[in-house]
Amino acid sequence: METSVSLVAEIPDSLHKELQEFLDTQTDWDFDQLLTAAISLFLWQNSQKVQRINLTQTGNSKFKLCANRQGFS
């Protein structure tokens, strides 16, 4: 069973507006799904490119799986 962790972050107002506009047009998405997908995709892409991030294949697969579940490939 996966647990959830709450995050608090300050983001630029312009980014918040863009996120909100996206969510207004994509009714099957919510803010939590969007952030989970974005962070997962970022970690998956960067774990493939940056050698100093020492992720196991299992960790890399989890990021990819989460990104794919959210509609990214």
C-alpha positions as CSV (number, residue, x, y, z in Angstrom):
1,M,0.0,0.0,0.0
2,E,1.4,3.4,-1.0
3,T,1.2,6.3,1.4
4,S,0.8,9.9,0.5
5,V,2.9,12.8,1.6
6,S,1.6,16.4,1.7
7,L,3.8,19.1,0.0
8,V,3.7,22.8,0.4
9,A,5.5,24.9,-2.3
10,E,5.5,28.4,-3.5
11,I,5.2,28.7,-7.3
12,P,5.0,31.7,-9.6
13,D,1.6,33.2,-10.1
14,S,1.9,32.7,-13.8
15,L,2.5,29.0,-13.4
16,H,-0.4,28.7,-11.1
17,K,-2.7,30.4,-13.6
18,E,-1.5,28.1,-16.4
19,L,-2.1,25.0,-14.2
20,Q,-5.5,26.2,-13.3
21,E,-6.4,26.9,-17.0
22,F,-5.3,23.4,-17.9
23,L,-7.4,21.9,-15.1
24,D,-10.4,23.9,-16.1
25,T,-10.3,22.3,-19.6
26,Q,-9.3,18.8,-18.4
27,T,-12.2,17.7,-16.1
28,D,-10.8,14.2,-15.6
29,W,-7.6,15.7,-14.0
30,D,-7.2,17.2,-10.6
31,F,-4.3,19.2,-9.1
32,D,-2.9,16.2,-7.2
33,Q,-2.8,14.0,-10.3
34,L,-1.2,16.8,-12.3
35,L,1.6,17.4,-9.8
36,T,2.1,13.6,-9.3
37,A,2.4,13.2,-13.0
38,A,4.8,16.1,-13.5
39,I,7.1,15.1,-10.7
40,S,7.1,11.5,-11.8
41,L,7.8,12.4,-15.4
42,F,10.6,14.7,-14.3
43,L,12.3,12.1,-12.1
44,W,11.9,9.4,-14.8
45,Q,13.4,11.5,-17.5
46,N,16.2,12.8,-15.4
47,S,17.1,9.5,-13.9
48,Q,17.8,8.3,-17.4
49,K,20.1,11.3,-18.2
50,V,22.0,12.1,-15.1
51,Q,24.4,9.5,-13.9
52,R,25.0,11.0,-10.4
53,I,21.3,10.2,-9.5
54,N,21.8,6.6,-8.5
55,L,18.4,5.1,-8.8
56,T,17.7,1.4,-9.0
57,Q,16.0,0.0,-12.0
58,T,13.0,-0.6,-9.7
59,G,12.8,3.1,-8.8
60,N,13.2,4.2,-12.4
61,S,10.4,1.8,-13.4
62,K,8.1,3.2,-10.7
63,F,8.6,6.8,-12.0
64,K,7.9,5.6,-15.5
65,L,4.8,3.6,-14.4
66,C,3.4,6.6,-12.5
67,A,4.1,9.0,-15.5
68,N,2.4,6.5,-17.9
69,R,-0.6,6.1,-15.6
70,Q,-1.1,9.9,-15.7
71,G,-1.0,9.9,-19.6
72,F,2.7,10.7,-20.2
73,S,5.1,8.4,-22.1
